[in-house]
Amino acid sequence: MGFQIYNWLERYVQEVVSTFGHRIWFIGIQGSYARGEESEDSDIDIVLILDQMQLSDLRRYRSMLNRLPNREKVCGFVSGKKELENWSKQELFQFCQDTMPIKGSLEEIVAKLEIQDVKRAVHTEACRIYHTVCHNLIHEQQKQILIDMYKCAVFVLQAEYFLRSGTYLRRKSELFPKLSGIDREILYIATEMKKKSGKISESLDELSEKLIVWASDLITKYQDI
């Protein structure tokens, strides 16, 4: 029998409750396991929010994780409640939408977010993608950087669809039929890049150009937010 995420999460919750008890405000999971798109190589993106966070808590949490199986797969987000509540709202939109709750809820944080925060998230991420892809094309010329930027583009597509429809679609398979044109092409490429057997014939220059043109349009579209 291979790795079972539900068995692992059950053990994780037991350990974290034993370690922090009533101080736990929220536990969740993000990424491919939250979306049901995991592969054998997927990381476990776990979220832990405590009532407050001190250096001693980080040490205890590190020691706790080291006792768990598949430690090498574990990554994620850890924070105090106050810090999360005062995080950049444009980043909180993606954080909350991409997090599947296991213990507790993020609803009180979601309730404070506005449409303008989502628009700022799209604009900021489009700017970052544009700059990174241009820089990579001139200097590093690394495929992995481009893969990472296509991954970031998926969030932008999700946020843009949310702005149009009021619905956030976590799974690429749900989002794909809702898109058209270059948006659909960007999502297709991002999906294929994640597969070991993904078939992409375009060169680094061609793939970079698609992202640059796409991000440039978004930067202009959301310039007045």
N, C-alpha and C positions, 0 to 999 in steps of 0.2 A: 504494500500500500504506500502511495506517495504522500507528499506533504498535504495535510488537511488544515486549512486556515481556521476552520471553526474550532477544532481541537486546540490549536495553538492559542487562539484568542481566549478560550475558556481558561487555559493555564495562565495566560498573561493577566487576565482580570483578577484571578485569584491571588497572584503574586503582588500586583500593584495595590490591591485592597489590603493585603497583609502588610504591605510596606507603608502606605499612606493613610489608610482608613478613611475617616470622615473628611479628610482634607481634599479628597478628590472632588473636583467640580464637574469634570467632563472627561470621557474617554471616547475616542472615535477612530475610524480607519479611513484612509484616503487612498487615492491612486487606483491602480488596476484592480485590486481586490475589492474596493468599494464599488467599482463600476461593473464587476463581473467580467473583466477582460484580462484576467491574470494569465500568465504563462509560468512555466517551471523556473524561469529566471527572474520573475517579478520580486521586487522588494516588498517588505511589509511596512507600509507607511502608517505608523500608529501615532495617534494624537493623545497627549495627556495634558490636561489643564488642572493645576492645583489651586487652592485658595490663595496661596502666595508661593513664590519661588525663591529659594535661596541656594547658595552654592552647595551647602550640605545636602540639599534635596537632590541636586543634580548628581552628586556622588552616590547617594543611596540608589537613585534610579539606575545609574550606570551599573552598579553592582548587581541590582536586581535583574537587569536585562542579561547580564553575563551568566546568570543561572539558567536562562531559558534555552530550549533547543532552537536551532536555526538562527543563532545570534547574528551570524554574518548577513542575514537577509533583512535585519531590522534597521529601519531609519525612522524619520518622522519629525514631529513637532512637539515640543514641550514648553510650557509657559505657565506663568502665574495668571490668575483671572484678571487682575487689574491691567496687566500689560496687554492681554488679548483685547479687552474692552476698549483700549486706547490705541490699538493698532491702526495703521492706515486703512481707511474704509474701503478704498479701491482694491486693496489686497484682501480685505476680509470677505468681499463678495465671493471671490473664487474659493477662498478657504472654506467658507461655510457651505457653499454649493457642492464642493467636492468631498465633503466629509460625511460619512455615514455614522450616525451616533450608535454607540454601544451602551454607554452609561451617561445619563444626563442629556441636556439639550442645548443647542446654540440659538434657539428661537429668539431669546431676548436680544441677542446681538444682531441677528438678521433683521429684526424689527426696526433697528436704528439706521439701516442702510436705505439710501434713496437712489432713484434712477440716475441722478447725476454722478453718484459714486461708481455705478456700473459703466457709464460713459467715460469717466476718467480712467477706469481700469482698462478699457479698450484702447484709449488713446495712449496711455503710458506704455502698455505692452507692445503696441504697434511701433512706437518710437524705439523701444529697446530692440525689437526684432530687426527693424530697419538698420539701426546702427551696427548691431552685432553681425548681421549678414554682410554688410558692406565691408566692415573691418576684416572679417574672416576671408572674404574673397580676395582682398588685397594682401593680407599679411599671413595668417595661419594656414588658410586653404585646407582646413580639416573637415572631413565629412561628419565627424561626431558633433561638431559645433552646429552644423547645418541641421542635423537630425534633432538636436535639442531645440533649435528655433522652430522647426516644424511642429514639435511637440507643444511649444508655447503657443503656436498659432491655433492649435485646437481649442485652447481656452478662449482665445479671442472669438473664434467662431461660435462657441457656446454662449459667450456673453452677448454677442451681436444678435444671435437668435433669440435670446432672452429679451433683449430690448424690443425686438419686433413682435414677439408672441406672448411674453410674460411667462414662458415655460423654460426651465433649464433642463436640457437633456444631457445626462452624464455619459451615456454610451454613444460611441461613434456610430454604431449601427443604427441607432435611432435618429441621430443628427443627419447622417449622410443623405437620406431621401428628401430632407427638408431644404437642402441647399441646391444651388445651381451655379453654373459658370465657374469663375476662378475660385470661389469659395469651396465648391464641391471638389475641384481639382486639388486644392491645398489639403483638404481633409483626406482625400484618397492617397496622396503622396505620404502624408504623415502616418497613415495606417500601414502602408506598405513598408515604410522605413522601419517600423517596429517589428515586422516579421523577419525571421531569419531567411525565409525563402522569398522575401518581397522582390518583385520584379519592377525595377525602375531603370529605364534606359537613358534618361537624361544625364548630362554631365553636371559637375559641380557648378559651373557657370550658369547653365540653363536652370537648374533648380534654385540657385540663388536669385536669378533674375525674377522668377515667379514670385518669390517671397518679397523681394524689394518693391516690385510694382504693386503687389497686393497691400503691403504695409503702408506704402506711400499714399495710396488712396484713402486708407483709414485715418492716417495722420491729418490729412486735409479735411476729411469728413467731420472729424471730432475736434477741430482746432479751436472752436469757440466755447468749449465747455468751461 
